[in-house]
């Protein structure tokens, strides 16, 4: 299994829940989390559609790096917010390896 597919398998189920949680908890102060959630949902859909092949996520990952300032965790972030940015960063790194 490729590094990206392994990362997706490990993290996407958690990210489905946690990206929603951070929109509810942090959306008012960090409106970018809504776009993070939408980008993740697109990535998840493309990954499922690609099955075992590598999906083209270049556009989504470039945008994620931009809106998250390269996954910089805000000072007021909770554990869920921190986990989302950490997992997305690791997914991004694994994608670049493939």
TORROVEX-316479 format. One record per residue (C-alpha): residue number from 1; residue in one letter; x, y, z. Coordinates in Angstrom, 2 decimals, decimal comma. Example, Ala and Ser with C-alpha at 12.3 -4.5 7.8 and 13.67 -1.06 7.14 Angstrom:
2
{1 a {12,30 -4,50 7,80}}
{2 s {13,67 -1,06 7,14}}
This chain:
98
{1 x {0,00 0,00 0,00}}
{2 x {1,36 3,43 -0,92}}
{3 x {2,20 5,94 1,85}}
{4 x {-0,74 8,12 0,76}}
{5 x {-3,24 5,26 0,71}}
{6 x {-2,05 4,16 4,15}}
{7 x {-2,39 7,71 5,51}}
{8 x {-5,86 8,04 3,97}}
{9 x {-6,92 4,70 5,45}}
{10 x {-5,62 5,72 8,89}}
{11 x {-6,82 9,31 9,00}}
{12 x {-9,83 9,89 6,73}}
{13 x {-12,39 8,20 9,02}}
{14 x {-11,22 10,41 11,92}}
{15 x {-11,07 13,50 9,73}}
{16 x {-14,70 13,02 8,65}}
{17 x {-15,76 13,50 12,27}}
{18 x {-13,12 15,99 13,42}}
{19 x {-13,42 18,43 10,50}}
{20 x {-17,11 18,75 11,33}}
{21 x {-16,35 19,16 15,04}}
{22 x {-13,93 22,03 14,45}}
{23 x {-16,41 23,90 12,25}}
{24 x {-18,84 23,86 15,16}}
{25 x {-16,28 24,74 17,83}}
{26 x {-14,06 27,19 15,95}}
{27 x {-16,04 28,38 12,91}}
{28 x {-16,88 31,75 14,43}}
{29 x {-13,25 32,70 15,14}}
{30 x {-11,64 30,68 12,35}}
{31 x {-13,91 30,77 9,28}}
{32 x {-11,23 28,96 7,24}}
{33 x {-12,22 25,69 8,96}}
{34 x {-15,35 25,58 6,80}}
{35 x {-13,19 25,52 3,67}}
{36 x {-10,86 22,98 5,30}}
{37 x {-13,90 20,72 5,79}}
{38 x {-15,08 21,16 2,19}}
{39 x {-11,60 20,50 0,81}}
{40 x {-11,31 17,39 2,94}}
{41 x {-14,70 16,14 1,73}}
{42 x {-13,56 16,59 -1,88}}
{43 x {-10,30 14,77 -1,15}}
{44 x {-12,18 11,91 0,50}}
{45 x {-14,57 11,58 -2,44}}
{46 x {-11,73 11,60 -4,99}}
{47 x {-9,75 9,06 -2,94}}
{48 x {-12,70 6,69 -2,66}}
{49 x {-13,39 7,01 -6,38}}
{50 x {-9,73 6,29 -7,25}}
{51 x {-9,76 3,17 -5,04}}
{52 x {-6,17 1,88 -4,92}}
{53 x {-4,74 4,33 -7,46}}
{54 x {-3,47 7,77 -6,52}}
{55 x {-6,14 10,47 -6,85}}
{56 x {-5,24 13,91 -8,17}}
{57 x {-5,41 16,09 -5,05}}
{58 x {-2,90 18,74 -6,10}}
{59 x {-5,47 21,56 -6,21}}
{60 x {-6,97 20,69 -2,82}}
{61 x {-3,60 20,32 -1,11}}
{62 x {-2,26 23,60 -2,50}}
{63 x {-5,38 25,36 -1,23}}
{64 x {-5,15 23,63 2,18}}
{65 x {-1,53 24,74 2,58}}
{66 x {-2,56 28,28 1,69}}
{67 x {-5,57 28,66 4,00}}
{68 x {-3,91 26,87 6,93}}
{69 x {-0,57 28,68 6,53}}
{70 x {1,10 25,30 5,94}}
{71 x {-0,91 23,64 8,73}}
{72 x {0,06 26,16 11,39}}
{73 x {-1,98 25,42 14,50}}
{74 x {-3,66 28,53 15,96}}
{75 x {-2,86 29,45 19,56}}
{76 x {-6,48 28,92 20,61}}
{77 x {-6,81 25,49 18,98}}
{78 x {-8,29 22,58 20,89}}
{79 x {-7,07 18,99 20,64}}
{80 x {-9,44 18,25 17,74}}
{81 x {-8,23 21,28 15,77}}
{82 x {-4,61 20,29 16,42}}
{83 x {-5,34 16,71 15,36}}
{84 x {-6,99 17,82 12,10}}
{85 x {-4,04 19,97 11,04}}
{86 x {-1,53 17,31 12,09}}
{87 x {-3,34 14,56 10,17}}
{88 x {-3,84 16,75 7,08}}
{89 x {-0,15 17,65 7,14}}
{90 x {0,81 13,97 7,31}}
{91 x {-1,60 13,12 4,47}}
{92 x {-0,06 15,93 2,42}}
{93 x {3,47 14,63 3,11}}
{94 x {2,47 11,07 2,20}}
{95 x {0,87 12,33 -1,02}}
{96 x {4,09 14,11 -2,02}}
{97 x {6,09 10,86 -1,50}}
{98 x {4,04 8,91 -4,07}}
